[in-house]
Amino acid sequence: MSDAEALGEVFAFFDADGSGQVDRSELEKIIAKAAEEDGIAIKPDEVAEVAKLFIDSGDDNNDGKLSKAEFIRLMQEFINSK
């Protein structure tokens, strides 16, 4: 499985409502759940800020959401920066 295919599966997980886009609400839920599972105390306003920064960094068309292509590109950039 290629990175793009794997990231497509990750995108499907993030896209909880199946709309074909990841919005801030979906991302905030995932961030909050991950922090909780890792025992990290994070305030709701901090969760919202992290979600906003994540989306803003990949939202090429400025619609406030990440399409599958935007999500994959953003994640590939992150992976390649390591």
C-alpha positions as CSV (number, residue, x, y, z in Angstrom):
1,M,0.0,0.0,0.0
2,S,1.4,3.4,-1.0
3,D,1.6,6.4,1.4
4,A,-1.2,8.1,-0.5
5,E,-3.5,5.0,-0.2
6,A,-2.7,4.7,3.5
7,L,-3.4,8.4,4.0
8,G,-6.7,8.0,2.1
9,E,-7.7,5.5,4.7
10,V,-6.7,7.9,7.5
11,F,-8.7,10.6,5.8
12,A,-11.8,8.4,5.8
13,F,-11.4,7.9,9.5
14,F,-11.1,11.7,10.1
15,D,-14.1,12.4,7.8
16,A,-16.6,11.0,10.3
17,D,-19.7,12.2,8.5
18,G,-18.5,11.0,5.1
19,S,-18.9,14.4,3.4
20,G,-15.6,14.1,1.6
21,Q,-14.1,16.9,3.7
22,V,-12.6,17.2,7.2
23,D,-14.0,20.1,9.0
24,R,-12.9,21.7,12.3
25,S,-15.6,19.9,14.3
26,E,-14.4,16.5,13.1
27,L,-10.8,17.4,13.7
28,E,-11.5,18.8,17.2
29,K,-13.2,15.6,18.2
30,I,-10.2,13.5,17.1
31,I,-7.6,15.8,18.8
32,A,-9.6,15.8,22.1
33,K,-10.0,12.0,22.0
34,A,-6.3,11.5,21.2
35,A,-5.2,13.8,24.0
36,E,-7.6,12.1,26.4
37,E,-6.3,8.6,25.5
38,D,-2.7,9.8,26.0
39,G,-3.5,11.4,29.3
40,I,-2.9,14.9,28.1
41,A,-4.9,17.7,29.6
42,I,-5.9,20.1,26.9
43,K,-8.5,22.8,27.1
44,P,-11.3,23.1,24.6
45,D,-10.0,26.5,23.3
46,E,-6.5,24.8,22.8
47,V,-8.2,22.0,20.9
48,A,-9.9,24.5,18.7
49,E,-6.7,26.4,18.0
50,V,-4.8,23.3,17.1
51,A,-7.6,22.2,14.7
52,K,-7.7,25.7,13.1
53,L,-3.9,25.7,12.6
54,F,-4.0,22.2,11.1
55,I,-6.8,23.1,8.7
56,D,-5.3,26.6,7.8
57,S,-2.0,25.0,6.9
58,G,-3.6,22.8,4.3
59,D,-6.7,24.5,3.1
60,D,-5.7,25.6,-0.4
61,N,-9.1,26.9,-1.4
62,N,-9.9,28.6,1.9
63,D,-13.2,26.9,2.5
64,G,-12.4,26.1,6.1
65,K,-12.2,22.4,5.4
66,L,-9.7,19.9,4.1
67,S,-10.6,17.9,1.0
68,K,-9.1,14.5,0.6
69,A,-6.4,15.8,-1.7
70,E,-5.6,18.7,0.7
71,F,-5.4,16.3,3.6
72,I,-3.1,13.9,1.8
73,R,-0.8,16.6,0.5
74,L,-0.6,18.1,4.0
75,M,0.2,14.8,5.7
76,Q,2.8,13.9,3.0
77,E,4.5,17.3,3.6
78,F,4.6,16.5,7.3
79,I,5.9,12.9,6.7
80,N,8.6,14.2,4.3
81,S,9.7,16.9,6.7
82,K,10.8,14.3,9.2
